[in-house]
Amino acid sequence: MSDETKEILNAVLHRLDALDANVAGVQNDVTSLKTEINQFRSETNQRFDHMDRQLRLFDSDTDMLNKKVAEHDRDINRLKQVNGI
């Protein structure tokens, strides 16, 4: 092999080493992003689950309040009838 060919080959090998290092860096970045996204997804799911529970409790409380209002309306109307109002 000529010296020029060896220099070109060494330059190509050096460039491949640099590219391998860049690929490894990108793989590390992707792994970090995947971890971060999974953590974010987990946290978001927990928060949505909490909100879902809160909304169900709110719906239950609203239903109970509606029943109480209806009951009180009936009681008020009965008292009005008894008192002749």
C-alpha positions as CSV (number, residue, x, y, z in Angstrom):
1,M,0.0,0.0,0.0
2,S,1.2,3.5,-0.8
3,D,1.7,6.1,1.9
4,E,-1.1,8.2,0.4
5,T,-3.5,5.2,0.6
6,K,-2.5,4.6,4.2
7,E,-3.1,8.3,5.1
8,I,-6.5,8.2,3.4
9,L,-7.4,4.9,5.2
10,N,-6.2,6.4,8.6
11,A,-8.3,9.5,7.9
12,V,-11.4,7.3,7.1
13,L,-10.8,5.2,10.2
14,H,-10.4,8.4,12.4
15,R,-13.6,9.8,10.9
16,L,-15.4,6.5,11.6
17,D,-14.3,6.6,15.2
18,A,-15.6,10.2,15.5
19,L,-18.9,9.1,14.0
20,D,-19.1,6.1,16.4
21,A,-18.6,8.5,19.3
22,N,-21.4,10.8,17.9
23,V,-23.8,7.8,17.5
24,A,-23.1,6.7,21.1
25,G,-23.8,10.3,22.3
26,V,-27.1,10.3,20.3
27,Q,-28.0,6.9,21.8
28,N,-27.4,8.2,25.3
29,D,-29.5,11.3,24.5
30,V,-32.3,9.1,23.2
31,T,-32.2,6.9,26.2
32,S,-32.3,10.0,28.5
33,L,-35.3,11.4,26.6
34,K,-37.1,8.0,26.7
35,T,-36.6,7.9,30.5
36,E,-37.8,11.5,30.9
37,I,-40.9,10.9,28.7
38,N,-41.8,7.8,30.6
39,Q,-41.5,9.7,33.9
40,F,-43.6,12.5,32.5
41,R,-46.2,10.0,31.3
42,S,-46.4,8.3,34.6
43,E,-46.7,11.6,36.5
44,T,-49.4,12.8,34.1
45,N,-51.3,9.5,34.5
46,Q,-51.2,9.9,38.2
47,R,-52.5,13.4,38.1
48,F,-55.3,12.5,35.7
49,D,-56.3,9.6,37.9
50,H,-56.4,12.0,40.9
51,M,-58.5,14.4,38.9
52,D,-60.8,11.6,37.8
53,R,-61.3,10.6,41.4
54,Q,-62.0,14.2,42.4
55,L,-64.5,14.7,39.6
56,R,-66.4,11.5,40.6
57,L,-66.5,12.7,44.2
58,F,-67.7,16.1,43.0
59,D,-70.4,14.4,40.9
60,S,-71.5,12.4,43.9
61,D,-71.6,15.5,46.1
62,T,-73.6,17.3,43.5
63,D,-76.1,14.5,43.2
64,M,-76.5,14.4,47.0
65,L,-77.0,18.2,47.1
66,N,-79.7,18.0,44.4
67,K,-81.5,15.3,46.4
68,K,-81.3,17.4,49.5
69,V,-82.7,20.5,47.6
70,A,-85.6,18.5,46.3
71,E,-86.2,17.1,49.8
72,H,-86.2,20.6,51.3
73,D,-88.5,21.9,48.6
74,R,-91.0,19.1,49.4
75,D,-90.7,19.9,53.1
76,I,-91.2,23.6,52.5
77,N,-94.3,22.9,50.4
78,R,-95.7,20.6,53.0
79,L,-95.2,23.2,55.7
80,K,-96.8,25.8,53.5
81,Q,-99.8,23.5,53.0
82,V,-100.1,22.8,56.7
83,N,-99.9,26.5,57.6
84,G,-102.2,27.5,54.8
85,I,-99.7,29.7,53.1
